[in-house]
């Protein structure tokens, strides 16, 4: 098995794990963590594509995706804190809870 195949299999496993976390979890923080895992899997695939083509553009794009993922985490955690402020249990399915 080549190094590219190992990285591709790892990327697929990470993305599947993240997708399962998004579909099965109801806790907003757990859903955000699963989305971050999916974004990291996408970053790994972007860097692999850049390596196969012999370009550094893949690493630059992966860095931009990391910055966007950090911004998404900050906004998502802010929303999760807004949900947790008034009640102990938060549910992702209840969108009316966000209004306050």
N, C-alpha and C positions, 0 to 999 in steps of 0.2 A: 504494500500500500504506500502510495506516495504521500509526501507532506501535504500537498494540496487536497488530496482526498480526505486526509485526517481532519484538516481544518474545515473542509466542507461538511463532513459528518458532525463535527462539533457545532458548527453553525446551525445545522438543521436540528440537532438535539436541543440547543439553547432556545431556538425560536419556538419549537414545539412545547418546551417547558413553559416559556413565557405565555404562549397562546392558551395553554391549559390553565395557567394561573389567572389569566384575564377572564376566561369563561367560567371557572369554577369558584372563584373567590367573590365575596360580597363586601369585604372590608376595603375601604378606599385606599388605605396605605398598602395593603397587599396587592391590589390591582396596579397601583403605581410602580411597585417593585417589579411586577411581572412585565409591565410595559418597558421598564428600563432594561430588563433582561432581553426583551425582543430587540430593542434598539442596539444593545451591545452585540447581539448576533448579526444584525444588519451591518454594523461597523466592521465586524470581523470579515464578513463577506466582501465589503467594499475594499478593505485592505488586501484581501486575497486576490481580488480582481486586478488591483493595481500592481501587485507583485507578479502576477502571471503575464500582464502586458508589459511589465518593465517600466512603469511610470510611477512618479511620486504623487501624482494627482489623487490617487486613491487615499493616501494618508492625509492629504489636505482636506478632502471631502469628509473623511472620518472625523477629523478634528472639528469641523463645522457641525457635524451631526452630534458630537459630544456636547458642544456648547448649547445646541438647541435642546438636547435631552436634559441638560442641567436647568435650563429655563423652564422646561415642562415640569420638572420635579419640584421646583420652587412654587410654581403656580398650583400644581396639584396638591402639594402639602399644605399650602395656604387654604385651599378649599376643604381639605380634610380637617384642618384645625377649626374651620368655621362650622363644619358639621358636628365635631366633637364638643364644641363649646357649650351647647345647651343640653346635650344628652350623652349618656354613656355609650349607647350602641348606635353606630352609624350604618346605614345601608345604602349601597350604590344604586339600588333600584328605585329608591325614593328621591326623585329629583326635586320635589317640592321642599325638601329639607334645606336646600341651599339658599333659598330666598331669605330666610331669617325672620 
